[in-house]
Amino acid sequence: TLAWPGPGCRERVEHMLLRYPADRRTLAWAVAMPVVALIPYLRPELAVWLCPLSCYLALSAGVIAHNHNHTPTFRDRKLNGVLGNWLSIFYGYPTFAWVPTHNLNHHKFVNKAGDATITWRHTNKHNALVAATYFFVSSWYQSEPIRDYIQKAKEKNPELYRTIVGQYVFFVGTHLALLTLAIAMHGWRLGFLVWGMMFLIPALFALWTIMLFNYIQHVHTDPWSEHDHSRSFVGRVLNFLLFNNGLHSAH
């Protein structure tokens, strides 16, 4: 006979799957992302009200993707791959890109020459215009290490290359399916609006804001200093909402 799971069974299962108990909240946020984003598919009039919350959850997806990239959430490799694909839907880009742009580049150079995300590429000024346009400059220069990484994977690591291609196919295919579903339910105009407000705008917001965070954490710091190469934001509420993203120097 099969024994009925007793008290603590869920905790034991979670311990086998998750590396750290704190990532229960990671999974809770990951579940909330599609719940919030898909409500306007049934109630389009709620899109304008839920868009800000979807933007926050998309930003959370980006921060979680960063954390997941450094320390995989699960003990199981396949589950980590599933979570990476899942986060890409909301964050707005396949999550493998953190490796060439962040792990292999930013962590190596830390806002010094060679860093694709340097804050002083065209000017050392720090103002609203520079901060607002940093996303476009940084995105352009980050594309090079991404291309190089993909090319090297194609030449030397077929398994990694298949994973990268799979992430792109999943990401693009899922968004095409979500857009098609919205249009099928509500017509071209309203359907595109619902998809745009719940997926496109949040993804663009997440990408832009993640890069703005990098800019703020590094602009006018000392990249050659052991401790002052970046700045941290230690507010408890901020770091709760953004999964400790403000603790940049420790990171």
Protein Blocks (a to p, Z undefined) as FASTA:
>chain_A
ZZdddehklmmmmmmmpmblklmmmmmmmmmmmmmmmmmmmmmmlmmmmmmmmmmmmmmm
mmmmmmmmmmcfblblklmmmmmmmmmmmnopafklmmmmmmmmmmmnnopahiakbckl
moccdcfklmmmmmmmmmmmmmmmmmmmmmmmmmmmmmlmmmmmmmmmmmmmmmmmmmmm
mmmmnojklmmmmmmmmmmmmmmmmmmmmmmmmmmmmgopafkbfklmpccdfbfklmmm
noomlmmmlZZ
